[in-house]
Protein backbone atom coordinates (compact mmCIF):
# COMPACT_ATOMS: atom_id res chain seq x y z
CA UNK A 1 0.00 0.00 0.00
CA UNK A 2 2.88 2.38 0.73
CA UNK A 3 4.10 2.42 -2.88
CA UNK A 4 0.60 3.29 -4.09
CA UNK A 5 0.44 6.34 -1.84
CA UNK A 6 3.97 7.69 -2.25
CA UNK A 7 3.28 9.26 -5.66
CA UNK A 8 0.30 11.37 -4.56
CA UNK A 9 2.07 12.32 -1.31
CA UNK A 10 5.20 13.45 -3.17
CA UNK A 11 3.06 15.32 -5.72
CA UNK A 12 1.37 17.16 -2.86
CA UNK A 13 4.77 18.09 -1.40
CA UNK A 14 5.81 19.57 -4.74
CA UNK A 15 2.51 21.44 -5.02
CA UNK A 16 2.99 22.95 -1.56
CA UNK A 17 6.78 23.38 -1.85
CA UNK A 18 6.93 27.20 -1.59
CA UNK A 19 4.67 27.20 1.49
CA UNK A 20 6.63 24.37 3.14
CA UNK A 21 9.95 26.13 2.64
CA UNK A 22 8.51 29.44 3.86
CA UNK A 23 7.00 27.83 6.96
CA UNK A 24 10.16 26.03 8.04
CA UNK A 25 12.74 28.65 7.04
CA UNK A 26 10.92 31.92 7.77
CA UNK A 27 7.81 31.52 9.92
CA UNK A 28 9.05 29.09 12.59
CA UNK A 29 12.40 30.89 13.12
CA UNK A 30 10.51 34.16 13.69
CA UNK A 31 7.70 32.78 15.84
CA UNK A 32 8.82 29.72 17.79
CA UNK A 33 12.26 29.23 19.27
CA UNK A 34 10.91 26.21 21.16
CA UNK A 35 9.98 24.40 17.94
CA UNK A 36 13.38 25.17 16.45
CA UNK A 37 15.05 23.16 19.21
CA UNK A 38 13.01 20.02 18.55
CA UNK A 39 14.61 17.05 16.84
CA UNK A 40 11.82 16.95 14.26
CA UNK A 41 12.36 20.57 13.26
CA UNK A 42 16.13 20.14 13.07
CA UNK A 43 15.72 17.09 10.82
CA UNK A 44 13.27 18.88 8.50
CA UNK A 45 15.47 22.00 8.36
CA UNK A 46 18.47 19.82 7.50
CA UNK A 47 16.53 18.12 4.69
CA UNK A 48 15.31 21.44 3.27
CA UNK A 49 18.93 22.59 2.93
CA UNK A 50 19.63 19.74 0.50
CA UNK A 51 19.60 21.14 -3.03
CA UNK A 52 18.25 17.87 -4.45
CA UNK A 53 15.25 17.35 -2.14
CA UNK A 54 12.59 18.74 -4.48
CA UNK A 55 14.06 16.71 -7.37
CA UNK A 56 13.86 13.60 -5.19
CA UNK A 57 10.16 14.21 -4.63
CA UNK A 58 9.68 14.66 -8.39
CA UNK A 59 11.57 11.41 -9.01
CA UNK A 60 9.21 9.67 -6.57
CA UNK A 61 6.19 11.02 -8.46
CA UNK A 62 7.57 9.94 -11.83
CA UNK A 63 8.74 6.53 -10.62
CA UNK A 64 5.57 5.66 -8.78
CA UNK A 65 3.53 6.20 -11.92
CA UNK A 66 5.60 3.51 -13.67
CA UNK A 67 4.72 0.92 -11.02
CA UNK A 68 1.08 1.84 -10.30
CA UNK A 69 -0.49 -0.43 -12.93
CA UNK A 70 1.62 -3.38 -11.79
CA UNK A 71 1.06 -2.91 -8.06
CA UNK A 72 -2.67 -2.32 -8.45
CA UNK A 73 -3.07 -5.48 -10.51
CA UNK A 74 -1.27 -7.74 -8.03
CA UNK A 75 -2.82 -6.47 -4.81
CA UNK A 76 -6.15 -8.18 -5.51
CA UNK A 77 -7.38 -11.29 -3.70
CA UNK A 78 -7.35 -13.87 -6.49
CA UNK A 79 -4.11 -15.63 -7.47
CA UNK A 80 -2.47 -14.14 -10.56
CA UNK A 81 0.67 -16.25 -10.76
CA UNK A 82 -0.23 -17.19 -14.35
CA UNK A 83 0.06 -13.50 -15.35
CA UNK A 84 3.22 -12.54 -13.51
CA UNK A 85 5.71 -13.38 -16.29
CA UNK A 86 3.92 -11.25 -18.85
CA UNK A 87 3.42 -8.38 -16.39
CA UNK A 88 7.06 -8.43 -15.24
CA UNK A 89 8.18 -8.41 -18.86
CA UNK A 90 5.98 -5.38 -19.55
CA UNK A 91 7.27 -3.65 -16.41
CA UNK A 92 10.87 -4.37 -17.46
CA UNK A 93 10.25 -2.92 -20.92
CA UNK A 94 8.66 0.17 -19.40
CA UNK A 95 11.56 0.70 -17.01
CA UNK A 96 14.14 0.15 -19.75
CA UNK A 97 12.39 2.75 -21.88
CA UNK A 98 12.58 5.31 -19.08
CA UNK A 99 16.09 4.59 -17.83
CA UNK A 100 18.14 3.77 -20.92
CA UNK A 101 18.84 5.62 -24.14
CA UNK A 102 16.43 4.49 -26.85
CA UNK A 103 19.03 2.58 -28.88
CA UNK A 104 20.45 0.83 -25.80
CA UNK A 105 16.96 -0.13 -24.61
CA UNK A 106 16.06 -1.47 -28.05
CA UNK A 107 19.24 -3.58 -28.22
CA UNK A 108 18.69 -4.92 -24.71
CA UNK A 109 15.08 -5.81 -25.45
CA UNK A 110 16.08 -7.54 -28.70
CA UNK A 111 18.74 -9.55 -26.84
CA UNK A 112 16.24 -10.54 -24.16
CA UNK A 113 13.61 -11.42 -26.75
CA UNK A 114 16.02 -13.83 -28.45
CA UNK A 115 16.70 -15.58 -25.12
CA UNK A 116 13.14 -15.62 -23.76
CA UNK A 117 11.39 -18.96 -23.62
CA UNK A 118 7.78 -18.59 -24.70
CA UNK A 119 4.99 -20.90 -23.62
Backbone as CSV, one residue per row, in Angstrom:
resi,resn,N_x,N_y,N_z,CA_x,CA_y,CA_z,C_x,C_y,C_z
1,UNK,0.818,-1.195,0.000,0.000,0.000,0.000,0.862,1.259,0.000
2,UNK,2.023,1.204,0.645,2.878,2.377,0.734,3.273,2.887,-0.644
3,UNK,3.666,1.980,-1.553,4.098,2.418,-2.876,2.965,3.117,-3.616
4,UNK,1.737,2.676,-3.410,0.600,3.286,-4.092,0.329,4.696,-3.593
5,UNK,0.725,5.010,-2.378,0.443,6.336,-1.836,1.624,7.291,-1.916
6,UNK,2.809,6.809,-2.241,3.969,7.693,-2.255,3.904,8.720,-3.389
7,UNK,3.375,8.327,-4.537,3.275,9.264,-5.662,2.399,10.459,-5.344
8,UNK,1.157,10.231,-4.915,0.303,11.367,-4.562,0.864,12.212,-3.406
9,UNK,1.487,11.572,-2.426,2.066,12.323,-1.305,3.218,13.205,-1.787
10,UNK,4.079,12.666,-2.636,5.197,13.450,-3.169,4.686,14.569,-4.077
11,UNK,3.651,14.292,-4.856,3.062,15.325,-5.722,2.508,16.473,-4.876
12,UNK,1.905,16.126,-3.759,1.367,17.162,-2.863,2.500,17.984,-2.251
13,UNK,3.607,17.350,-1.920,4.766,18.086,-1.397,5.273,19.092,-2.431
14,UNK,5.347,18.675,-3.683,5.811,19.573,-4.742,4.831,20.730,-4.917
15,UNK,3.548,20.406,-4.876,2.512,21.435,-5.021,2.619,22.491,-3.912
16,UNK,2.918,22.043,-2.711,2.993,22.947,-1.560,4.416,23.419,-1.255
17,UNK,5.365,23.112,-2.120,6.779,23.376,-1.854,7.072,24.793,-1.362
18,UNK,6.615,25.842,-2.068,6.933,27.199,-1.587,6.426,27.458,-0.163
19,UNK,5.228,26.990,0.145,4.670,27.199,1.487,5.447,26.409,2.541
20,UNK,5.860,25.201,2.200,6.625,24.372,3.139,7.958,25.037,3.471
21,UNK,8.655,25.471,2.432,9.954,26.126,2.636,9.779,27.395,3.464
22,UNK,8.785,28.198,3.123,8.513,29.441,3.863,8.212,29.148,5.336
23,UNK,7.389,28.153,5.587,6.999,27.828,6.957,8.206,27.426,7.803
24,UNK,9.045,26.550,7.249,10.157,26.030,8.044,11.387,26.936,8.062
25,UNK,11.537,27.807,7.074,12.739,28.649,7.038,12.484,30.093,7.448
26,UNK,11.222,30.531,7.418,10.921,31.922,7.771,9.988,32.008,8.986
27,UNK,8.826,31.370,8.878,7.807,31.517,9.917,8.262,30.957,11.268
28,UNK,8.663,29.699,11.302,9.052,29.092,12.589,10.238,29.822,13.221
29,UNK,11.304,30.154,12.473,12.402,30.888,13.118,11.969,32.228,13.734
30,UNK,10.979,32.885,13.137,10.509,34.163,13.686,9.571,33.977,14.875
31,UNK,8.795,32.905,14.874,7.700,32.776,15.837,7.916,31.770,16.962
32,UNK,8.772,30.773,16.766,8.821,29.722,17.785,10.226,29.158,17.988
33,UNK,10.923,29.727,18.930,12.260,29.228,19.266,12.185,27.831,19.874
34,UNK,11.081,27.536,20.547,10.905,26.211,21.164,10.855,25.135,20.087
35,UNK,10.063,25.369,19.039,9.981,24.395,17.944,11.324,24.199,17.259
36,UNK,12.089,25.262,17.134,13.383,25.171,16.449,14.355,24.247,17.167
37,UNK,14.153,24.032,18.446,15.046,23.163,19.212,14.621,21.700,19.168
38,UNK,13.474,21.416,18.586,13.009,20.021,18.553,13.786,19.217,17.513
39,UNK,13.916,17.938,17.778,14.609,17.051,16.838,13.911,17.009,15.487
40,UNK,12.583,17.003,15.508,11.821,16.948,14.257,12.106,18.176,13.398
41,UNK,12.086,19.353,14.021,12.362,20.574,13.258,13.785,20.551,12.700
42,UNK,14.734,20.170,13.520,16.127,20.137,13.068,16.302,19.196,11.880
43,UNK,15.633,18.057,11.924,15.717,17.095,10.817,15.100,17.671,9.541
44,UNK,13.932,18.287,9.669,13.273,18.884,8.502,14.115,20.025,7.944
45,UNK,14.640,20.884,8.809,15.470,22.003,8.356,16.714,21.494,7.628
46,UNK,17.294,20.432,8.139,18.471,19.824,7.499,18.115,19.304,6.103
47,UNK,16.970,18.635,5.989,16.528,18.122,4.688,16.260,19.252,3.697
48,UNK,15.631,20.326,4.166,15.310,21.442,3.273,16.554,22.149,2.739
49,UNK,17.674,21.983,3.406,18.927,22.587,2.933,19.560,21.789,1.798
50,UNK,19.087,20.562,1.588,19.626,19.744,0.495,19.103,20.274,-0.837
51,UNK,20.003,20.555,-1.741,19.601,21.135,-3.028,18.818,20.160,-3.903
52,UNK,18.900,18.877,-3.605,18.246,17.870,-4.453,16.893,17.395,-3.923
53,UNK,16.457,17.898,-2.783,15.253,17.353,-2.145,14.010,17.447,-3.031
54,UNK,13.780,18.595,-3.629,12.594,18.740,-4.485,12.684,17.800,-5.684
55,UNK,13.867,17.640,-6.243,14.059,16.713,-7.367,13.792,15.271,-6.929
56,UNK,14.135,14.941,-5.701,13.865,13.597,-5.186,12.362,13.345,-5.073
57,UNK,11.619,14.353,-4.657,10.158,14.214,-4.631,9.618,14.025,-6.047
58,UNK,10.142,14.793,-7.006,9.683,14.662,-8.391,10.015,13.274,-8.936
59,UNK,11.193,12.759,-8.599,11.570,11.410,-9.009,10.587,10.385,-8.436
60,UNK,10.183,10.577,-7.184,9.207,9.672,-6.569,7.877,9.702,-7.308
61,UNK,7.442,10.892,-7.702,6.189,11.022,-8.456,6.305,10.280,-9.778
62,UNK,7.378,10.561,-10.513,7.568,9.943,-11.829,7.729,8.428,-11.729
63,UNK,8.495,7.971,-10.765,8.743,6.535,-10.617,7.495,5.786,-10.179
64,UNK,6.754,6.362,-9.270,5.568,5.656,-8.779,4.553,5.448,-9.889
65,UNK,4.492,6.372,-10.824,3.532,6.204,-11.925,3.899,5.011,-12.807
66,UNK,5.178,4.666,-12.876,5.602,3.511,-13.669,5.130,2.194,-13.045
67,UNK,5.043,2.158,-11.727,4.716,0.921,-11.018,3.241,0.788,-10.645
68,UNK,2.467,1.853,-10.779,1.083,1.840,-10.298,0.252,0.740,-10.936
69,UNK,0.298,0.591,-12.251,-0.494,-0.430,-12.934,-0.146,-1.821,-12.394
70,UNK,1.147,-2.083,-12.268,1.623,-3.382,-11.793,1.166,-3.648,-10.356
71,UNK,1.393,-2.691,-9.471,1.056,-2.911,-8.062,-0.455,-3.003,-7.843
72,UNK,-1.218,-2.229,-8.585,-2.674,-2.324,-8.453,-3.186,-3.687,-8.901
73,UNK,-2.617,-4.191,-9.982,-3.067,-5.477,-10.512,-2.812,-6.611,-9.515
74,UNK,-1.657,-6.608,-8.877,-1.270,-7.735,-8.027,-1.645,-7.583,-6.554
75,UNK,-2.384,-6.568,-6.203,-2.824,-6.473,-4.809,-4.235,-7.005,-4.611
76,UNK,-4.800,-7.617,-5.618,-6.150,-8.176,-5.506,-6.113,-9.523,-4.778
77,UNK,-7.271,-10.071,-4.492,-7.382,-11.293,-3.698,-7.083,-12.570,-4.481
78,UNK,-7.505,-12.621,-5.745,-7.351,-13.875,-6.493,-5.896,-14.089,-6.926
79,UNK,-5.484,-15.336,-7.047,-4.110,-15.632,-7.472,-3.899,-15.245,-8.938
80,UNK,-2.783,-14.586,-9.198,-2.472,-14.140,-10.555,-1.103,-14.638,-11.010
81,UNK,-0.652,-15.740,-10.439,0.671,-16.248,-10.763,0.812,-16.531,-12.257
82,UNK,-0.271,-16.892,-12.914,-0.232,-17.186,-14.346,0.018,-15.931,-15.191
83,UNK,-0.140,-14.746,-14.611,0.060,-13.501,-15.350,1.365,-12.799,-15.004
84,UNK,2.076,-13.296,-14.015,3.220,-12.541,-13.507,4.355,-12.414,-14.525
85,UNK,4.629,-13.461,-15.308,5.715,-13.382,-16.286,5.450,-12.266,-17.288
86,UNK,4.263,-12.250,-17.855,3.916,-11.249,-18.853,3.948,-9.834,-18.247
87,UNK,3.454,-9.693,-17.034,3.424,-8.379,-16.387,4.829,-7.900,-16.017
88,UNK,5.678,-8.812,-15.546,7.061,-8.433,-15.240,7.819,-8.047,-16.503
89,UNK,7.552,-8.755,-17.586,8.178,-8.413,-18.861,7.757,-7.004,-19.296
90,UNK,6.485,-6.702,-19.191,5.983,-5.378,-19.546,6.585,-4.304,-18.639
91,UNK,6.666,-4.587,-17.348,7.269,-3.650,-16.408,8.740,-3.423,-16.748
92,UNK,9.460,-4.490,-17.069,10.866,-4.366,-17.457,11.041,-3.524,-18.705
93,UNK,10.190,-3.726,-19.689,10.249,-2.920,-20.916,9.971,-1.442,-20.612
94,UNK,8.998,-1.207,-19.764,8.656,0.169,-19.397,9.823,0.844,-18.689
95,UNK,10.419,0.142,-17.732,11.561,0.703,-17.006,12.741,0.950,-17.934
96,UNK,13.024,-0.009,-18.806,14.140,0.152,-19.749,13.920,1.379,-20.619
97,UNK,12.697,1.592,-21.047,12.388,2.748,-21.877,12.560,4.072,-21.161
98,UNK,12.434,4.070,-19.851,12.582,5.305,-19.082,14.009,5.544,-18.592
99,UNK,14.766,4.477,-18.430,16.092,4.593,-17.830,17.203,4.670,-18.875
100,UNK,17.069,3.896,-19.933,18.138,3.772,-20.923,17.895,4.650,-22.140
101,UNK,18.977,4.952,-22.846,18.838,5.623,-24.135,18.067,4.691,-25.060
102,UNK,17.329,5.266,-25.990,16.431,4.487,-26.850,17.153,3.348,-27.561
103,UNK,18.324,3.630,-28.131,19.026,2.583,-28.882,19.556,1.475,-27.966
104,UNK,19.974,1.827,-26.767,20.450,0.829,-25.803,19.270,-0.028,-25.328
105,UNK,18.150,0.609,-25.037,16.958,-0.127,-24.606,16.500,-1.086,-25.693
106,UNK,16.494,-0.620,-26.941,16.058,-1.468,-28.053,16.967,-2.688,-28.193
107,UNK,18.279,-2.479,-28.109,19.244,-3.580,-28.220,19.051,-4.572,-27.070
108,UNK,18.903,-4.059,-25.866,18.689,-4.921,-24.705,17.416,-5.745,-24.870
109,UNK,16.346,-5.106,-25.282,15.077,-5.813,-25.448,15.159,-6.857,-26.557
110,UNK,15.884,-6.556,-27.624,16.077,-7.543,-28.698,16.872,-8.738,-28.185
111,UNK,17.933,-8.466,-27.422,18.735,-9.549,-26.843,17.890,-10.415,-25.906
112,UNK,17.105,-9.785,-25.072,16.242,-10.538,-24.160,15.190,-11.334,-24.917
113,UNK,14.637,-10.744,-25.957,13.609,-11.423,-26.754,14.174,-12.698,-27.374
114,UNK,15.419,-12.650,-27.828,16.019,-13.831,-28.452,16.292,-14.943,-27.433
115,UNK,16.394,-14.586,-26.159,16.696,-15.575,-25.116,15.461,-16.000,-24.321
116,UNK,14.351,-15.339,-24.528,13.145,-15.625,-23.757,12.472,-16.893,-24.247
117,UNK,12.118,-17.731,-23.302,11.387,-18.956,-23.622,9.905,-18.631,-23.553
118,UNK,9.223,-18.854,-24.652,7.779,-18.589,-24.699,7.010,-19.872,-24.446
119,UNK,5.846,-19.742,-23.879,4.993,-20.904,-23.620,4.325,-21.354,-24.888
